[in-house]
């Protein structure tokens, strides 16, 4: 008969193995569209900061592609009318 500590250790090993397998399947998203550059014009690998618009653009993607963001109001031009004013 197997003791409870042995079963718990096996369960923990099985859980750890499952988590490692799941983590190995994750791919970091790499959108084609541009998003804000980080401090010091930092961008993730495969992206370049375009200083003209302050956005990271994926290498080889058109600079005109821009990701929709939650802070779209901040990205809007200063003279843009608020959405409810139209």
N, CA, C and O atoms as CSV, one atom per row, in Angstrom:
chain,resi,resn,atom,element,x,y,z
A,1,UNK,N,N,0.846,-1.179,0.000
A,1,UNK,CA,C,0.000,0.000,0.000
A,1,UNK,C,C,0.894,1.246,0.000
A,1,UNK,O,O,1.865,1.328,0.752
A,2,UNK,N,N,0.554,2.192,-0.840
A,2,UNK,CA,C,1.348,3.402,-1.007
A,2,UNK,C,C,0.930,4.447,0.033
A,2,UNK,O,O,-0.260,4.649,0.277
A,3,UNK,N,N,1.920,5.108,0.643
A,3,UNK,CA,C,1.620,6.132,1.633
A,3,UNK,C,C,1.173,7.433,0.982
A,3,UNK,O,O,1.437,7.680,-0.195
A,4,UNK,N,N,0.498,8.252,1.762
A,4,UNK,CA,C,-0.006,9.522,1.248
A,4,UNK,C,C,1.127,10.456,0.798
A,4,UNK,O,O,0.957,11.117,-0.226
A,5,UNK,N,N,2.277,10.557,1.496
A,5,UNK,CA,C,3.345,11.426,1.012
A,5,UNK,C,C,3.877,11.008,-0.360
A,5,UNK,O,O,4.239,11.864,-1.167
A,6,UNK,N,N,3.927,9.714,-0.629
A,6,UNK,CA,C,4.403,9.228,-1.926
A,6,UNK,C,C,3.414,9.622,-3.027
A,6,UNK,O,O,3.821,10.066,-4.101
A,7,UNK,N,N,2.122,9.459,-2.761
A,7,UNK,CA,C,1.100,9.856,-3.746
A,7,UNK,C,C,1.122,11.356,-3.998
A,7,UNK,O,O,0.968,11.802,-5.135
A,8,UNK,N,N,1.313,12.135,-2.937
A,8,UNK,CA,C,1.371,13.588,-3.086
A,8,UNK,C,C,2.585,13.995,-3.916
A,8,UNK,O,O,2.490,14.889,-4.757
A,9,UNK,N,N,3.723,13.345,-3.686
A,9,UNK,CA,C,4.924,13.657,-4.457
A,9,UNK,C,C,4.724,13.314,-5.923
A,9,UNK,O,O,5.136,14.083,-6.792
A,10,UNK,N,N,4.102,12.179,-6.220
A,10,UNK,CA,C,3.832,11.789,-7.608
A,10,UNK,C,C,2.866,12.776,-8.271
A,10,UNK,O,O,3.038,13.143,-9.434
A,11,UNK,N,N,1.866,13.192,-7.524
A,11,UNK,CA,C,0.903,14.153,-8.065
A,11,UNK,C,C,1.588,15.477,-8.385
A,11,UNK,O,O,1.316,16.092,-9.415
A,12,UNK,N,N,2.486,15.914,-7.486
A,12,UNK,CA,C,3.218,17.160,-7.740
A,12,UNK,C,C,4.127,17.034,-8.959
A,12,UNK,O,O,4.225,17.967,-9.756
A,13,UNK,N,N,4.791,15.894,-9.112
A,13,UNK,CA,C,5.644,15.689,-10.293
A,13,UNK,C,C,4.807,15.690,-11.570
A,13,UNK,O,O,5.220,16.258,-12.582
A,14,UNK,N,N,3.649,15.067,-11.530
A,14,UNK,CA,C,2.770,15.043,-12.701
A,14,UNK,C,C,2.278,16.453,-13.041
A,14,UNK,O,O,2.211,16.825,-14.212
A,15,UNK,N,N,1.943,17.216,-12.035
A,15,UNK,CA,C,1.495,18.591,-12.244
A,15,UNK,C,C,2.623,19.431,-12.835
A,15,UNK,O,O,2.402,20.196,-13.774
A,16,UNK,N,N,3.834,19.291,-12.288
A,16,UNK,CA,C,4.982,20.040,-12.800
A,16,UNK,C,C,5.258,19.676,-14.256
A,16,UNK,O,O,5.555,20.556,-15.064
A,17,UNK,N,N,5.165,18.400,-14.600
A,17,UNK,CA,C,5.394,17.979,-15.979
A,17,UNK,C,C,4.332,18.571,-16.912
A,17,UNK,O,O,4.647,19.015,-18.016
A,18,UNK,N,N,3.082,18.573,-16.464
A,18,UNK,CA,C,2.002,19.129,-17.282
A,18,UNK,C,C,2.197,20.625,-17.504
A,18,UNK,O,O,1.975,21.125,-18.607
A,19,UNK,N,N,2.613,21.339,-16.461
A,19,UNK,CA,C,2.849,22.781,-16.590
A,19,UNK,C,C,4.001,23.067,-17.540
A,19,UNK,O,O,3.924,24.006,-18.332
A,20,UNK,N,N,5.059,22.283,-17.479
A,20,UNK,CA,C,6.191,22.472,-18.388
A,20,UNK,C,C,5.786,22.222,-19.836
A,20,UNK,O,O,6.196,22.956,-20.736
A,21,UNK,N,N,4.988,21.195,-20.059
A,21,UNK,CA,C,4.512,20.915,-21.408
A,21,UNK,C,C,3.625,22.044,-21.929
A,21,UNK,O,O,3.744,22.444,-23.087
A,22,UNK,N,N,2.747,22.552,-21.089
A,22,UNK,CA,C,1.856,23.642,-21.493
A,22,UNK,C,C,2.652,24.904,-21.792
A,22,UNK,O,O,2.352,25.606,-22.757
A,23,UNK,N,N,3.658,25.201,-20.983
A,23,UNK,CA,C,4.471,26.401,-21.198
A,23,UNK,C,C,5.251,26.295,-22.499
A,23,UNK,O,O,5.489,27.312,-23.151
A,24,UNK,N,N,5.650,25.113,-22.889
A,24,UNK,CA,C,6.390,24.928,-24.123
A,24,UNK,C,C,5.546,25.149,-25.366
A,24,UNK,O,O,6.100,25.326,-26.451
A,25,UNK,N,N,4.242,25.144,-25.246
A,25,UNK,CA,C,3.342,25.326,-26.388
A,25,UNK,C,C,2.962,26.783,-26.607
A,25,UNK,O,O,2.330,27.095,-27.616
A,26,UNK,N,N,3.320,27.679,-25.708
A,26,UNK,CA,C,2.912,29.081,-25.799
A,26,UNK,C,C,3.814,29.848,-26.749
A,26,UNK,O,O,5.038,29.765,-26.644
A,27,UNK,N,N,3.228,30.588,-27.668
A,27,UNK,CA,C,3.965,31.483,-28.556
A,27,UNK,C,C,3.557,32.914,-28.234
A,27,UNK,O,O,2.369,33.220,-28.132
A,28,UNK,N,N,4.546,33.786,-28.076
A,28,UNK,CA,C,4.274,35.193,-27.815
A,28,UNK,C,C,3.653,35.803,-29.070
A,28,UNK,O,O,4.188,35.619,-30.164
A,29,UNK,N,N,2.535,36.526,-28.940
A,29,UNK,CA,C,1.912,37.140,-30.112
A,29,UNK,C,C,2.857,38.149,-30.764
A,29,UNK,O,O,3.545,38.897,-30.070
A,30,UNK,N,N,2.888,38.167,-32.088
A,30,UNK,CA,C,3.688,39.128,-32.836
A,30,UNK,C,C,2.801,39.777,-33.890
A,30,UNK,O,O,2.847,39.395,-35.059
A,31,UNK,N,N,1.985,40.767,-33.480
A,31,UNK,CA,C,1.072,41.387,-34.435
A,31,UNK,C,C,1.817,42.136,-35.530
A,31,UNK,O,O,2.921,42.633,-35.308
A,32,UNK,N,N,1.225,42.215,-36.688
A,32,UNK,CA,C,1.801,42.960,-37.810
A,32,UNK,C,C,1.694,44.467,-37.561
A,32,UNK,O,O,2.535,45.237,-38.025
A,33,UNK,N,N,0.661,44.881,-36.830
A,33,UNK,CA,C,0.407,46.307,-36.655
A,33,UNK,C,C,1.347,46.925,-35.627
A,33,UNK,O,O,1.922,46.227,-34.791
A,34,UNK,N,N,1.494,48.254,-35.705
A,34,UNK,CA,C,2.393,48.967,-34.804
A,34,UNK,C,C,1.759,49.271,-33.465
A,34,UNK,O,O,0.548,49.468,-33.371
A,35,UNK,N,N,2.580,49.308,-32.431
A,35,UNK,CA,C,2.134,49.654,-31.080
A,35,UNK,C,C,3.206,50.548,-30.467
A,35,UNK,O,O,4.328,50.610,-30.969
A,36,UNK,N,N,2.866,51.229,-29.398
A,36,UNK,CA,C,3.776,52.214,-28.799
A,36,UNK,C,C,5.139,51.635,-28.448
A,36,UNK,O,O,5.244,50.522,-27.933
A,37,UNK,N,N,6.188,52.417,-28.739
A,37,UNK,CA,C,7.543,52.032,-28.353
A,37,UNK,C,C,7.690,52.175,-26.837
A,37,UNK,O,O,6.996,52.976,-26.211
A,38,UNK,N,N,8.574,51.415,-26.273
A,38,UNK,CA,C,8.835,51.484,-24.843
A,38,UNK,C,C,9.817,52.596,-24.519
A,38,UNK,O,O,10.203,53.365,-25.400
A,39,UNK,N,N,10.224,52.683,-23.255
A,39,UNK,CA,C,11.198,53.702,-22.849
A,39,UNK,C,C,12.491,53.566,-23.664
A,39,UNK,O,O,12.986,52.461,-23.885
A,40,UNK,N,N,13.018,54.691,-24.097
A,40,UNK,CA,C,14.239,54.684,-24.892
A,40,UNK,C,C,14.032,54.062,-26.267
A,40,UNK,O,O,14.965,53.498,-26.838
A,41,UNK,N,N,12.801,54.160,-26.811
A,41,UNK,CA,C,12.449,53.596,-28.120
A,41,UNK,C,C,12.634,52.083,-28.174
A,41,UNK,O,O,12.971,51.535,-29.224
A,42,UNK,N,N,12.415,51.410,-27.052
A,42,UNK,CA,C,12.577,49.954,-26.985
A,42,UNK,C,C,11.407,49.249,-27.664
A,42,UNK,O,O,10.257,49.673,-27.552
A,43,UNK,N,N,11.723,48.167,-28.368
A,43,UNK,CA,C,10.724,47.318,-29.015
A,43,UNK,C,C,11.131,45.863,-28.813
A,43,UNK,O,O,12.308,45.571,-28.598
A,44,UNK,N,N,10.167,44.954,-28.880
A,44,UNK,CA,C,10.495,43.526,-28.788
A,44,UNK,C,C,11.323,43.079,-29.996
A,44,UNK,O,O,11.466,43.802,-30.982
A,45,UNK,N,N,11.856,41.875,-29.883
A,45,UNK,CA,C,12.609,41.284,-30.983
A,45,UNK,C,C,11.709,41.206,-32.222
A,45,UNK,O,O,10.514,40.936,-32.102
A,46,UNK,N,N,12.268,41.438,-33.390
A,46,UNK,CA,C,11.573,41.428,-34.682
A,46,UNK,C,C,10.776,42.705,-34.923
A,46,UNK,O,O,9.993,42.757,-35.871
A,47,UNK,N,N,10.947,43.728,-34.107
A,47,UNK,CA,C,10.269,45.012,-34.259
A,47,UNK,C,C,11.297,46.137,-34.216
A,47,UNK,O,O,12.356,46.005,-33.603
A,48,UNK,N,N,10.964,47.252,-34.879
A,48,UNK,CA,C,11.819,48.429,-34.873
A,48,UNK,C,C,10.956,49.634,-34.533
A,48,UNK,O,O,9.841,49.768,-35.036
A,49,UNK,N,N,11.476,50.517,-33.671
A,49,UNK,CA,C,10.736,51.719,-33.284
A,49,UNK,C,C,10.865,52.761,-34.392
A,49,UNK,O,O,11.973,53.124,-34.787
A,50,UNK,N,N,9.739,53.232,-34.882
A,50,UNK,CA,C,9.708,54.313,-35.860
A,50,UNK,C,C,9.587,55.600,-35.052
A,50,UNK,O,O,8.533,55.889,-34.486
A,51,UNK,N,N,10.664,56.365,-35.003
A,51,UNK,CA,C,10.670,57.574,-34.182
A,51,UNK,C,C,9.676,58.612,-34.678
A,51,UNK,O,O,9.253,59.470,-33.903
A,52,UNK,N,N,9.291,58.556,-35.956
A,52,UNK,CA,C,8.336,59.529,-36.498
A,52,UNK,C,C,6.958,59.390,-35.857
A,52,UNK,O,O,6.287,60.392,-35.610
A,53,UNK,N,N,6.525,58.141,-35.581
A,53,UNK,CA,C,5.212,57.962,-34.970
A,53,UNK,C,C,5.278,57.352,-33.569
A,53,UNK,O,O,4.242,57.153,-32.934
A,54,UNK,N,N,6.502,57.048,-33.076
A,54,UNK,CA,C,6.657,56.514,-31.727
A,54,UNK,C,C,6.086,55.121,-31.557
A,54,UNK,O,O,5.666,54.750,-30.460
A,55,UNK,N,N,6.065,54.342,-32.639
A,55,UNK,CA,C,5.482,53.009,-32.588
A,55,UNK,C,C,6.477,51.957,-33.054
A,55,UNK,O,O,7.301,52.190,-33.938
A,56,UNK,N,N,6.370,50.778,-32.420
A,56,UNK,CA,C,7.152,49.619,-32.851
A,56,UNK,C,C,6.397,48.998,-34.020
A,56,UNK,O,O,5.199,48.731,-33.925
A,57,UNK,N,N,7.097,48.773,-35.110
A,57,UNK,CA,C,6.499,48.126,-36.274
A,57,UNK,C,C,7.258,46.839,-36.529
A,57,UNK,O,O,8.487,46.809,-36.452
A,58,UNK,N,N,6.531,45.779,-36.831
A,58,UNK,CA,C,7.167,44.496,-37.124
A,58,UNK,C,C,8.038,44.662,-38.355
A,58,UNK,O,O,7.625,45.283,-39.334
A,59,UNK,N,N,9.232,44.114,-38.310
A,59,UNK,CA,C,10.154,44.215,-39.425
A,59,UNK,C,C,9.485,43.670,-40.686
A,59,UNK,O,O,9.016,42.532,-40.703
A,60,UNK,N,N,9.443,44.479,-41.731
A,60,UNK,CA,C,8.850,44.081,-43.000
A,60,UNK,C,C,7.376,44.422,-43.145
A,60,UNK,O,O,6.825,44.280,-44.236
A,61,UNK,N,N,6.716,44.871,-42.071
A,61,UNK,CA,C,5.289,45.220,-42.146
A,61,UNK,C,C,5.152,46.691,-42.527
A,61,UNK,O,O,6.028,47.493,-42.203
A,62,UNK,N,N,4.063,47.060,-43.212
A,62,UNK,CA,C,3.857,48.466,-43.563
A,62,UNK,C,C,3.705,49.332,-42.310
A,62,UNK,O,O,3.036,48.935,-41.356
A,63,UNK,N,N,4.319,50.499,-42.316
A,63,UNK,CA,C,4.254,51.409,-41.165
A,63,UNK,C,C,2.849,51.952,-40.947
A,63,UNK,O,O,2.557,52.488,-39.877
A,64,UNK,N,N,1.969,51.824,-41.945
A,64,UNK,CA,C,0.616,52.364,-41.804
A,64,UNK,C,C,-0.275,51.501,-40.917
A,64,UNK,O,O,-1.329,51.964,-40.482
A,65,UNK,N,N,0.117,50.264,-40.638
A,65,UNK,CA,C,-0.687,49.398,-39.770
A,65,UNK,C,C,-0.498,49.804,-38.321
A,65,UNK,O,O,0.632,49.857,-37.837
A,66,UNK,N,N,-1.590,50.092,-37.620
A,66,UNK,CA,C,-1.539,50.480,-36.215
A,66,UNK,C,C,-2.555,49.652,-35.447
A,66,UNK,O,O,-3.715,49.554,-35.846
A,67,UNK,N,N,-2.114,49.053,-34.335
A,67,UNK,CA,C,-3.014,48.240,-33.515
A,67,UNK,C,C,-4.037,49.122,-32.826
A,67,UNK,O,O,-3.717,50.237,-32.413
A,68,UNK,N,N,-5.262,48.636,-32.696
A,68,UNK,CA,C,-6.262,49.312,-31.887
A,68,UNK,C,C,-5.895,49.111,-30.421
A,68,UNK,O,O,-5.508,48.010,-30.030
A,69,UNK,N,N,-6.009,50.143,-29.618
A,69,UNK,CA,C,-5.610,50.045,-28.217
A,69,UNK,C,C,-6.696,50.586,-27.313
A,69,UNK,O,O,-7.595,51.301,-27.755
A,70,UNK,N,N,-6.604,50.238,-26.052
A,70,UNK,CA,C,-7.538,50.764,-25.067
A,70,UNK,C,C,-7.299,52.245,-24.851
A,70,UNK,O,O,-8.205,52.971,-24.443
A,71,UNK,N,N,-6.086,52.698,-25.122
A,71,UNK,CA,C,-5.765,54.110,-24.917
A,71,UNK,C,C,-5.881,54.865,-26.236
A,71,UNK,O,O,-5.118,55.801,-26.475
A,72,UNK,N,N,-6.829,54.473,-27.103
A,72,UNK,CA,C,-6.994,55.117,-28.400
A,72,UNK,C,C,-7.300,56.604,-28.246
A,72,UNK,O,O,-6.912,57.398,-29.103
A,73,UNK,N,N,-7.988,56.999,-27.171
A,73,UNK,CA,C,-8.276,58.422,-26.966
A,73,UNK,C,C,-6.986,59.205,-26.770
A,73,UNK,O,O,-6.895,60.362,-27.182
A,74,UNK,N,N,-6.008,58.600,-26.157
A,74,UNK,CA,C,-4.721,59.262,-25.961
A,74,UNK,C,C,-3.985,59.386,-27.290
A,74,UNK,O,O,-3.276,60.365,-27.523
A,75,UNK,N,N,-4.157,58.377,-28.174
A,75,UNK,CA,C,-3.494,58.377,-29.469
A,75,UNK,C,C,-4.169,59.289,-30.486
A,75,UNK,O,O,-3.579,59.600,-31.521
A,76,UNK,N,N,-5.402,59.724,-30.207
A,76,UNK,CA,C,-6.136,60.545,-31.163
A,76,UNK,C,C,-5.495,61.916,-31.296
A,76,UNK,O,O,-4.920,62.433,-30.337
A,77,UNK,N,N,-5.591,62.507,-32.483
A,77,UNK,CA,C,-5.055,63.869,-32.657
A,77,UNK,C,C,-5.730,64.834,-31.698
A,77,UNK,O,O,-6.888,64.643,-31.326
A,78,UNK,N,N,-5.009,65.865,-31.300
A,78,UNK,CA,C,-5.503,66.828,-30.319
A,78,UNK,C,C,-6.768,67.530,-30.808
A,78,UNK,O,O,-7.662,67.826,-30.015
A,79,UNK,N,N,-6.845,67.798,-32.125
A,79,UNK,CA,C,-7.999,68.539,-32.634
A,79,UNK,C,C,-9.147,67.623,-33.048
A,79,UNK,O,O,-10.116,68.093,-33.645
A,80,UNK,N,N,-9.065,66.329,-32.746
A,80,UNK,CA,C,-10.140,65.392,-33.100
A,80,UNK,C,C,-11.362,65.638,-32.224
A,80,UNK,O,O,-11.238,65.897,-31.027
A,81,UNK,N,N,-12.538,65.554,-32.829
A,81,UNK,CA,C,-13.769,65.737,-32.071
A,81,UNK,C,C,-14.063,64.495,-31.265
A,81,UNK,O,O,-13.833,63.384,-31.744
A,82,UNK,N,N,-14.570,64.651,-30.046
A,82,UNK,CA,C,-14.954,63.468,-29.249
A,82,UNK,C,C,-16.036,62.696,-29.988
A,82,UNK,O,O,-16.827,63.294,-30.719
A,83,UNK,N,N,-16.088,61.346,-29.807
A,83,UNK,CA,C,-17.044,60.526,-30.542
A,83,UNK,C,C,-18.495,60.960,-30.378
A,83,UNK,O,O,-19.267,60.823,-31.326
A,84,UNK,N,N,-18.902,61.473,-29.230
A,84,UNK,CA,C,-20.305,61.841,-29.025
A,84,UNK,C,C,-20.644,63.230,-29.537
A,84,UNK,O,O,-21.804,63.637,-29.473
A,85,UNK,N,N,-19.648,63.979,-30.050
A,85,UNK,CA,C,-19.898,65.339,-30.521
A,85,UNK,C,C,-20.331,65.367,-31.979
A,85,UNK,O,O,-20.680,66.426,-32.500
A,86,UNK,N,N,-20.312,64.240,-32.630
A,86,UNK,CA,C,-20.641,64.212,-34.061
A,86,UNK,C,C,-22.101,63.996,-34.276
A,86,UNK,O,O,-22.556,63.945,-35.419
